Amino acid sequence: MAGVTFEPGGQRGEAQPGESVFEVARRLEVAVETSCVGQGTCGLCRVKVIGGETLLSPYTEVEEKHLGNVYWLTKVRLSCQARLTGDGEVVVELAPKRQSQSQSKKK
C-alpha cells in the first residue's frame, strides 16, 4: 500500500496507485491551495517532494507550464498532477499560504 505524509503536521493517508497527492489531501482534509480544484489549470496546489519521489508519476507538461523546468532543483510539484505509482511512502511539504494583496497592503 502507498502512503502520503503531509508536512508540517505529519498527517498521513493511504493511497491507491493512480491517485493524486491532491486527492489524498482532500480526503484527509489537508488544506492545499487551489482555485481549479485539482484540474491542473491554476498552478496553486504546489507541494515540495521531501521523500519518495520515485513513487510518483513523471513530471507533466502541465507542471512544466506552471512551474517551469526547476523541478530538478526545487522538487516542487503540482499535487493534482503527482500521482502515486507504487507501494511505499511519499512525504511532501505544503507550500506556505499566500497572503492576498489586501492583507499585504495592511502591513
GIVENWO-V326161 format. One record per residue. N is the residue number from 0. RES is the residue in one letter. SS is DSSP state (H for helix, E for strand, - for the rest). OMEGA is omega in whole degrees, -180 to 180 (none if undefined). NEAR is the number of other C-alpha atoms within 12 Angstrom. Layout:
n=N res=RES ss=SS omega=OMEGA near=NEAR
n=N res=RES ss=SS omega=OMEGA near=NEAR
This chain:
n=0 res=M ss=- omega=177 near=18
n=1 res=A ss=E omega=177 near=27
n=2 res=G ss=E omega=177 near=33
n=3 res=V ss=E omega=175 near=45
n=4 res=T ss=E omega=-179 near=32
n=5 res=F ss=E omega=177 near=34
n=6 res=E ss=E omega=-8 near=24
n=7 res=P ss=- omega=178 near=18
n=8 res=G ss=- omega=176 near=13
n=9 res=G ss=- omega=177 near=18
n=10 res=Q ss=E omega=-177 near=24
n=11 res=R ss=E omega=176 near=26
n=12 res=G ss=E omega=176 near=29
n=13 res=E ss=E omega=-177 near=27
n=14 res=A ss=E omega=175 near=31
n=15 res=Q ss=- omega=174 near=23
n=16 res=P ss=- omega=-178 near=24
n=17 res=G ss=- omega=179 near=23
n=18 res=E ss=- omega=-180 near=31
n=19 res=S ss=E omega=175 near=36
n=20 res=V ss=H omega=178 near=49
n=21 res=F ss=H omega=180 near=40
n=22 res=E ss=H omega=177 near=31
n=23 res=V ss=H omega=179 near=34
n=24 res=A ss=H omega=180 near=38
n=25 res=R ss=H omega=-180 near=26
n=26 res=R ss=H omega=180 near=19
n=27 res=L ss=H omega=-176 near=21
n=28 res=E ss=- omega=173 near=15
n=29 res=V ss=- omega=-176 near=29
n=30 res=A ss=- omega=175 near=29
n=31 res=V ss=- omega=-178 near=34
n=32 res=E ss=- omega=178 near=27
n=33 res=T ss=- omega=169 near=26
n=34 res=S ss=- omega=-179 near=14
n=35 res=C ss=- omega=178 near=16
n=36 res=V ss=- omega=173 near=22
n=37 res=G ss=- omega=-179 near=29
n=38 res=Q ss=- omega=179 near=20
n=39 res=G ss=- omega=-178 near=28
n=40 res=T ss=- omega=-176 near=21
n=41 res=C ss=- omega=180 near=22
n=42 res=G ss=- omega=-176 near=30
n=43 res=L ss=- omega=-171 near=31
n=44 res=C ss=- omega=-175 near=41
n=45 res=R ss=E omega=173 near=36
n=46 res=V ss=E omega=176 near=42
n=47 res=K ss=E omega=-180 near=32
n=48 res=V ss=E omega=-179 near=33
n=49 res=I ss=E omega=-180 near=24
n=50 res=G ss=E omega=176 near=22
n=51 res=G ss=- omega=-176 near=25
n=52 res=E ss=H omega=180 near=30
n=53 res=T ss=H omega=178 near=21
n=54 res=L ss=H omega=-179 near=31
n=55 res=L ss=E omega=177 near=38
n=56 res=S ss=- omega=179 near=25
n=57 res=P ss=- omega=175 near=21
n=58 res=Y ss=- omega=-173 near=29
n=59 res=T ss=- omega=175 near=22
n=60 res=E ss=H omega=178 near=18
n=61 res=V ss=H omega=179 near=23
n=62 res=E ss=H omega=179 near=31
n=63 res=E ss=H omega=178 near=21
n=64 res=K ss=H omega=-176 near=18
n=65 res=H ss=H omega=-172 near=23
n=66 res=L ss=H omega=-177 near=29
n=67 res=G ss=- omega=-175 near=20
n=68 res=N ss=- omega=-173 near=18
n=69 res=V ss=- omega=-180 near=16
n=70 res=Y ss=H omega=-175 near=23
n=71 res=W ss=H omega=177 near=16
n=72 res=L ss=H omega=-171 near=12
n=73 res=T ss=H omega=-175 near=16
n=74 res=K ss=- omega=178 near=29
n=75 res=V ss=E omega=178 near=33
n=76 res=R ss=E omega=169 near=44
n=77 res=L ss=E omega=-176 near=47
n=78 res=S ss=- omega=180 near=48
n=79 res=C ss=- omega=-178 near=38
n=80 res=Q ss=- omega=-179 near=37
n=81 res=A ss=- omega=-177 near=41
n=82 res=R ss=E omega=178 near=34
n=83 res=L ss=E omega=-178 near=34
n=84 res=T ss=- omega=-178 near=26
n=85 res=G ss=- omega=-180 near=24
n=86 res=D ss=- omega=180 near=22
n=87 res=G ss=E omega=-175 near=23
n=88 res=E ss=E omega=174 near=29
n=89 res=V ss=E omega=178 near=39
n=90 res=V ss=E omega=179 near=35
n=91 res=V ss=E omega=177 near=39
n=92 res=E ss=E omega=179 near=34
n=93 res=L ss=E omega=176 near=32
n=94 res=A ss=- omega=176 near=26
n=95 res=P ss=- omega=179 near=16
n=96 res=K ss=- omega=176 near=15
n=97 res=R ss=- omega=175 near=16
n=98 res=Q ss=- omega=175 near=12
n=99 res=S ss=- omega=-179 near=10
n=100 res=Q ss=H omega=-179 near=9
n=101 res=S ss=H omega=177 near=9
n=102 res=Q ss=H omega=-179 near=9
n=103 res=S ss=H omega=-178 near=9
n=104 res=K ss=H omega=-179 near=8
n=105 res=K ss=H omega=-176 near=8
n=106 res=K ss=- omega=none near=8
